[in-house]
Amino acid sequence: MADELKGKVAIVTGGGKGIGREIAEGLARAGAAVAVTGRTAEALQDTVSTIETAGGRALGIAADVTNKPSIEKVVAETEAKFGPIDILVSNAGIEGPLGPLWLNDTDAWHRCLETNVMGSVIVAQCALKGMIERKSGRIIFVGSGGGLWPVPYDTGYAVTKAGLIRLGETLAIEAEEHNVYCWVIHPGVVHTNMSNTVMDSPEGRKWLPGYEQALARGNTPIEWASELTNFLASGEADGLTGRFLSVNDDYRALAKKADEIKAGDLLTLRLNHTPQPPPPRPFQ
């Protein structure tokens, strides 16, 4: 819906490329003023130019999500230009080392954890201060279905996405009394530059030989992530705060069943206590 987010201000991390760029442009199409941040200034400017050409308002600020002073600067510059932050989309993420754990490079593991988990913690901390004071805000972490089940030979990425699911749920509990709401979303199986790093690397071809075929089977339209983000940002799904939602869900119907979903502890990451079929082994 056009203008459903008119007057709102959003920050999108990793907003220069791929899913982050599509989300940023979608928020702008819905009327929000959008600040995009990432490590590559040129890519950010491309996003800003596209939004502005379409008549939207945008700001690009190069920053690393693992550097808290840099993210504090992003928040300050965004608020100085557009006003208080209403929406945070924490999308920045990287792939981890591929292959058996005992062969993984420890430094690469650390970078994956630092970017995907601590990066989300840092951007949330920086945006939350104002949200809590104003008693209003919505935070969306871009997760993955890879956080729901073991992904052999891609352990670092899967572990960080599982961590994001728990981070989102816990933050939602802490922040709900302040009218700040939080979700983790699964954008589907989307072909991005990160996908290419897997398919084009010797490690990816060796250890995840089925990745390209799985990507072709999934082939999720990138716009779906934007549509789900806008729905959550609109406030129509506040009753589902803390839940893990996929673009493949009928999330509009789920929002109407929020009380039932809460009562049943659904759409959460839990330990099975009853027999379940074994999870798939993706990309093998």
N, C-alpha and C positions, 0 to 999 in steps of 0.2 A: 504494500500500500504506500503510495507516494506521500511524503510528508508525515508519516507516522512517527518519525523521530525528530521532527522539526524542533529546533531550540535545544537539542541535546548535544553534548560534547563527548567525543569518544577518543580513546587511544588504542591503536592496534600495533602490537609488536610484531616484527617480522613482516611488516606491511609493504615491503618493496617488491615482493615476488609471490607467485603461487597462491595458495589458499589465503594468506594474509592480505595480499593485494585485493583479491576478490571480495573478501569480507569488508575491507576498508571502503572499496568502491560501492558496495551494497549499502553500507551504513550511510554513505554520502547521498546515494540515490533516495534514501528514505528521509533525508533532510538533516542529518546530523553533521556537525562540523567535526572533521576527523584529523587527528595527528597520527602520522605513521612514523615508526622508528625501526631501525635496523642498522646493520653495520656498513651497508653500501649506499652512500649518498646518492649516486646516480640512479639506482633503482628506485629509491624513495621519491626522487624528483619526477620520475616517470609516472608513479602513482598519483602524486600531487597534480601533475599536469593533466592527467586524464580526468580527475575529479573536477578540477577548475574549468576545464574545457566544457564539461557537461553542466556547468553552472553551480557546482558545489563549492564548499569551503574546505581547504585542506592545508596541512603544514607538515613538512618533512624534517625530521631531526635525527641525524646519525648518532647512534648510541649502542652500546653493548649492554644487553640485559643483565649480565653478570656484574656490572659495575654500578653500585648503588648511587654514587654521586651523579653519574651520567643520567640515570633514570630519574633522579630527583629533579635534575635540570629539565628533562623532557616534560615532567608534570608541571613545573613552574612556567616554562615557556608556553605550554598549551593553555594553561589557565590565564596567563597574561594576554594571550591573543583571543581566545574563544570563551573563557569563563570556566567555572568549576567542572570537573570531570564527572560525567554521569555513567559512562560505560567504559570498561577496560576489557579488551580482548587480548589475552596472553597467548600468542600464536608462535612466537619465535622458538625454533627447535632445530636440532641437528641429529643426524644418524650416528649411532655408536659403532664401535669396532665390530666387524663381522667375523664369524668363525667360532670354534670352541672356546669356552671361557679361558682354559689354560693356555691358549695361544694369543689371547687378546692383549693388546697394548694397554697397559694400566693408565697411561696418561690420556689416551683416547677415551677410555671409560670415564675418567674424571671429568674431561671436558663435556661429555654427554650429560653426566649428572649435573654438572654446574650450570649448563645452559638450559636444559629441559626442566629441571626441578628448581634449582636455586634461582634461575632467571625468573621463573614464575613467582616464586616467593618474593623476590625483590620488587618486581613491578607491582605485585599486589600490595605489599607493604607501603610503597610510595603512593599508590592511588587511594588506599584505604583510609589514610589519615583524614583527608578531607571528606570522604564519603561518610565516615563514622560521625564526624562533627556535624555534617549537614543532615544526617539520618536519611541518606538516600544514595543508592548506587547499585550497579549490576556488574558482575565480573564473570567473564566467560573464559575458561581454559580450553584450548584446543588440544584434545587428547587423541586417543586412537583405540581402535578395537584391539590393538596389540597389547594394551594394558589389562585386558580381561583374561588372557590365557598365555601359557608359555610359548615363546617364539624361539625355538632352538637356533643357535648360531647368530641371533640378533638380540642377545641377552640385555645389553646395555639399554637399547631403545625401549624394549618391553618393560624393563624395570622402571625406567623413568616415567613411562606413561601410566603404569600402575600407581606409581607415587602421586601423579597428578590427580588421579581419581580420588584417592584418599585425601589429598590436600583440599580438593574442592568440597568434598563432603564435610570435612572438619571445619573449614572456614565458614561454610554455610551455617553450621550450627552456632558458631561464635558470633556471627555478624547479623543473624536474622532479627534479633531484638533491636538492632539499630536500623532496620529497614534497608539492609544491604543484602543482596541475593547473589547466589553463585552457582554455576553449573560447569560440568565438563562435557564437551561434545566430541563425538566421533564424526569427522567430516566425510567418512566413506573412503573408498579406494580410489584416490585421485592421482593422476600422473603429474608429478612435479619434478623440479630439479633434484629433490632429495631421492626420488625414485631412480633418477638417472645415475646417481652416485652408487646405488646398489647394483643396477643392471650393467653399468659400464666398468665396474671394478673387478679385478681377478678374484677377489675374495667373495664378492656377491655372486659371480657366476659359478664359483666352486661350491659355496655353502648354501646358497638360496637359489638353486637352479630353476625352481618353479615360480620365481617372483614375477617374471615378465608375463607368464600365462595368467597368474592370479590377478595381475593388474589389468590385463585385457578383459578378464571375466567380470571384474568389479566395475571398472570404467564409470565411476560415479561422476555425474556432472559437477563441476566445481561450484556452480551457482547454488547448489543445495546447501553448502556450508554457510553461504551468505544469507540464505532465506531463514535457516534455523537461528543464526545469530540475531538477525533482525527481530524475529519472533520473541526471543528471550529478552532482548534489549527493550522491547516495547512494554514489558511488564505483564504480559498476558500469561506468563508461566511462572510467576513468583511463587506460586504454591508448590512448584516442583523444585525449589531451591535445594541444592545439594545432590541432585540426581545426575546420572550419566545418561545423556541423550544422544541418539544417533540420527543422522540425516535420513536414515531408512525407517525411522519410527514415524508413526502417525502422531507427532508431538502435539498437534492441536487437540486431538481427542484425548491424549494423555493429560493435558493441562486441565481438562474438564473433570478428570478423575483424580485430582491431586490428593484429596483426603484419603481415598482408597489406596493410592500408591504409597502414601506415608504410612498408613496403618499396616500395610502388608510388607513394609520395608523393601519395596521394589526399586529396581533401577539403581542398585547399589552394589558394591564389591564385597562379597561375603564368602565365608568358608562353608563349603557344602557339608551337611551333616547327614544327608541321605544319599543313597547311590545315585550317581549321575553318569551319563555316557562320557567317555574320555574326550577332552577337547581336541579339536583338529590340530594337525601339525602343519601350519601354513608354509607355503613356498618350498616344500620339499618335493 
